[in-house]
């Protein structure tokens, strides 16, 4: 989560930097970089939530071998539904 927080801090710094620049092209480019940093942070956060939930599911099922994809997909569904407000 440290990396995720750092990416978000960098995105915020870029957005604050835009207020000091008058060049529209530079402002747009900085905004694009900030958006990409935030998107990367979101993707990393989602992956970490899925990883943690898949591990929980695995341990709930007595740690069986060979079901990692099944548990990962179940965790993916749960995390995505929770983030979409469906759960």
N, C-alpha and C positions, 0 to 999 in steps of 0.2 A: 504494500500500500504506500510505502515511502515514495516509490517511483511515480505512482499515480498522483500523489499530492504535489510532487515537484513539477510534473507536467502541467497541472492546473495552476500552480503559482507562476510558471513561465507564461502561460496563456494570459493570465491577468496582467502580468508585467507588459506584455506586448500590447494589450488593449489600452493600458494607461499611457504607453508610449505614443499611441496614435494621437492623443490630445495635443501633443507638442509638435506635430508635423502638419504642414500646410499643403503638401503635395498629395493630390488625390490618388495617384497611382501608388505611391509609397504607402499611403494610409490603407488602401485596398489590399496591398501585398501583406502588410503587417496583420490586418484582420484575417486574411487567409491562413497565415501561419498560426495565429491564435486559435482559429477554428480547427485546424489539423491537430494541434496539440491537445485540445479538448476532446476531439474525436478519438485520438489515441488513448487518452486517459479513460474514456468511457469503455473502449474495447478491452483495455487491460483490467478495468474494474469488473466488467462482465465476466471475463475469463476467470478471474480470481474467485468470484462468487460461485461460478459453476464448479470450479475445481473443489472448493470447500464443500459444496453441497453433494457432489458426486462421492467425495470421501465419506461424508455422513451416511449416505445411502449404502455405500459399500460396507461400512461397519455395522449398520443396522441389519444387513443380510449375512452377518458372520464372516465377512471378508473372503468371499469365494473368488477363485481364479477364473479368468476367462469371461467375465461379465462387465468389463470396464467400459466398453462402448455403450452397452445398455444403460449403465448407471450414469454415464456422462450425458447421454441424450435425455434421460429422465430429469437430470439436474438442469440441463439447458432449458427444457420446457418449463420447469418450475420457476427458474430465475427469470426467464422472459415474461412469463405470466405475471409474476409478482411485480416486476418493473413496469408492466403495462397496466397494473392495477386490476388485473383479473382475478387475483387471489386475495 
